[in-house]
Amino acid sequence: MSGIRGAYVMGVRTVRKAADKAGLLAKLENSESPRMRHLRTLFSIFDAGDLARMDLAWWSYPAMRRVEAFLAERPGARVFEFGAGASTAWLARRAGQVDSVEHDTRWVEYVRELLADTPGVKLHAVPATPATAETVIRSGRVGHTDLDFGDYVATIDQVGGPFDVIVVDGRARNDAFRRSLDHLADGGVVVYDNIRRKRYWDVVSALPGLRIELLKGATPTLPYPTTTGLIWRD
C-alpha cells in the first residue's frame, strides 16, 4: 500500500472509531438516503467483512444494479470470479453457484471464514509462482511482475464453463479476461472492474467482436467514482 493511500486508510479507521462511538455509523447505515448509506461505506475502506454485511460488491453502484437485474433474469446462474472478497458474498446471494479463485492464500482464508455460512460458494486458493524466462502470464501490478499467474488464470479451465457471469477483478486481468471468453455462456456477461485503467483498456478496447458498456459512478468505500465495465460477445 502506497504511503498516501496507507495514511488515508489509517486516518479513516481512526475517525471511524469516534464515529461508531457517537452512533453516527448506525445512523448512516439505517438511512433511507442512498447518499447517506454511501457515506457510511467510506468508513469501511478495505473492510470486506463490512461490505459483505451491508450486501455490497466493490464495483460501481451502476454496475451492481445492472448485474443484479441480469442475475434476476437467470435463476440458478453459474458465476466464476477472479479475485475473492465482498463481491463473492454479494454474488452468492443472487446466483446458484459461485466459483472464485484467489492468489493470496492468507486472504482466501479470511474470505472462507467470512462465507462460512454462505451456500453455493467454492473458493480456489491458487498462489502465483516465481516467474521464469518462459512465463507468459504475469500481473502488471507493482510488486507482482516477477510472478507467474498461469495456474491462477487456468483455474477457470479446470472448473469448466459455461458461466453466465464472469468477474475479472483480481491479478493478470487481461489474460484472465481473454481466457474468460472461452467459458462465457450464450448471452453471458463479463464484469471487468476498473476497466478504464490504461493497461486494461488498451487491451480490451482493441479486441474485436465485443460490446462494452462502461458504468461509471460512486463506488463503496471510495470518495471518488470508478468505472466497471460489462462486456458481451457480439
Secondary structure, 3 states (H helix, E strand, C coil): CCHHHHHHHHHHHHHHHHHHHCCHHHHHHCCCCHHHHHHHHHHHCCCHHHHHHCCCCCCCHHHHHHHHHHHHCCCCCEEEEECCCHHHHHHHCCCCEEEEEECCHHHHHHHHHHCCCCCCEEEEECCCEECCCCCCCCCCCCCCCCEECHHHHHHHHHHCCCEEEEEECCCCHHHHHHHHHHHEEEEEEEEEECCCCHHHHHHHCCCCCEEEEEEEECCCCCCCCEEEEEEEEC
